């Protein structure tokens, strides 16, 4: 027969801080119109992480509709022209 568990109630003044589960700490609020955030990585990593980055940018755009940001996968011919490979985040408005 198992013993009953008695819960312990502890009063706390402040709740614990909510931990961010974002892998990317992107300075999206700080970029100006025409600025670029380069996330250089291999093509496979860029394809794997592009959806997550787009989700983060979408959440920012919902909070601040005046800011327009676009996320592009920089691979192939575009990567040769720009001389870097990965994910680019451009602020357009």
C-alpha positions in Angstrom: 0.0 0.0 0.0 1.4 3.4 -1.0 1.6 6.3 1.4 -0.5 9.4 0.5 1.5 12.4 -0.6 1.0 15.6 1.3 1.6 18.7 -0.9 3.7 21.5 0.4 2.4 25.0 -0.3 5.0 27.7 -0.4 4.2 31.4 -0.8 6.3 33.3 -3.3 6.3 37.0 -3.9 7.3 36.8 -7.6 6.6 34.1 -10.1 9.6 32.7 -11.9 10.5 34.5 -15.2 9.2 32.9 -18.3 12.0 31.3 -20.2 12.2 32.1 -23.9 12.4 28.9 -26.0 13.5 30.7 -29.1 16.8 29.5 -30.4 17.3 32.8 -32.3 17.8 36.0 -30.5 17.2 38.3 -33.5 17.4 42.1 -33.1 14.2 42.6 -35.2 13.1 45.7 -33.2 16.4 47.5 -33.8 16.8 47.2 -37.5 16.0 50.2 -39.7 14.4 50.4 -43.1 16.8 48.9 -45.7 18.9 47.0 -43.1 19.7 43.3 -43.4 20.3 40.6 -40.8 22.6 37.9 -42.2 22.3 34.5 -40.7 25.2 32.6 -42.4 24.9 28.9 -42.4 25.0 25.9 -44.7 22.3 25.4 -47.3 20.8 22.4 -45.4 20.8 24.3 -42.1 19.2 27.3 -43.8 16.4 25.1 -45.2 15.8 23.5 -41.8 15.7 26.8 -39.9 14.0 29.1 -42.4 10.4 28.1 -41.2 11.3 28.9 -37.6 12.8 32.2 -38.5 9.8 33.1 -40.7 7.5 32.3 -37.7 9.5 34.7 -35.4 9.3 37.4 -38.0 5.5 36.9 -38.5 4.9 37.3 -34.8 6.8 40.6 -34.8 4.8 41.8 -37.8 1.5 41.0 -36.0 2.7 43.1 -33.0 4.0 46.0 -35.1 2.1 46.2 -38.4 4.0 49.4 -39.4 7.2 47.3 -39.8 7.4 45.1 -42.9 10.2 42.5 -42.9 10.9 39.8 -45.5 12.8 36.6 -45.0 14.7 35.0 -47.9 16.6 31.8 -48.3 20.0 32.8 -49.8 21.2 29.8 -51.8 22.3 28.9 -55.3 22.8 31.8 -57.8 21.7 34.4 -55.2 24.3 33.1 -52.8 27.0 33.4 -55.5 26.0 37.0 -56.2 25.9 38.1 -52.5 29.0 36.0 -51.6 27.3 34.4 -48.6 24.9 31.6 -47.9 22.1 31.2 -45.4 19.0 33.1 -44.4 18.6 36.9 -44.9 16.1 39.1 -43.1 15.4 42.5 -44.8 13.4 45.3 -43.4 11.4 46.8 -46.3 9.1 49.3 -44.5 
